[in-house]
């Protein structure tokens, strides 16, 4: 690990982090999880890590995401 860091290469494991649709890794599977609050998604497993070199992504990873089965309710404005 230290040798890679010395070369400017970092291997990123996203497991356990909140999921955001704008993230670099490819989502290969989405699993429903009744235990998560509505609208939440968490990266359950990193299948392949994301590799960066000097801050630039050189190989996007692959992840499995778990999310709540319920979607957050959208607020609508009543028009009179």
N, C-alpha and C positions, 0 to 999 in steps of 0.2 A: 504494500500500500504506500509506504513512504517513497519508494522508488518511482511509482506512478505519479504521486503528487509532485515529486521533484521534476518530472517531465511535463507537468502541467495537465496531467490526465486525472480525471475524477470519475469514479463509478458511483452512480446515484441509485439507491434503493428507496422507492417511494412507499413501501409498506407501512401501514398505520396512519398515513397522512390523509387529511381531508381531500376528496377528489374535486377538481375543478375542470370543467369541459375544455378549458384552454391549455391544459397541460400537454407536454411533449409526448409522453409515452402513449403507445397504441393500446386501446382497451380491447382485449380479446374475449372477455366474458363479463357479464353483469349478473350478479346474484341478488335476489331479494332478501332482505333481512328485516323481520318484523320488530326486532329490538331497537332499531335506529329511529330517532325522532323523524317526523315527517319532513321530507325535502332534503334529508342528509344523505351523503354518499362518502364512503371511506375506501381507500385503497386497501384491499384485503391481502393481496399477494403480488409480489414482483416476480414475473416469470423470467424476464430478461432485463437487466439494469440499463439505465440510460448512461451513456458514456460521453463526457465532455472533455474538450481539450482547450485550455486557456479560456474557459467560459463559454465556448461555442459547442453546441451539440454535434457530435460526430456520428453517434448511433442512438436513435431513439429506442427506448425500452418497450416492454410489453407488460401490461398489468391486468389484474382481475379486480373489479370494483364491486363492492356490496353497497346497496342503497335501500332506503326505506321503500315499502311498497306503496305508501300513500304519498301523493304529491301535495305540496303546500297549496292552500286555497288562494286563488287570485282575488284581489279586492276589485270590485267593480263600482263605478260611480253611477248613482241613479240620476238620470236626466229627467227633469220635469218639463 
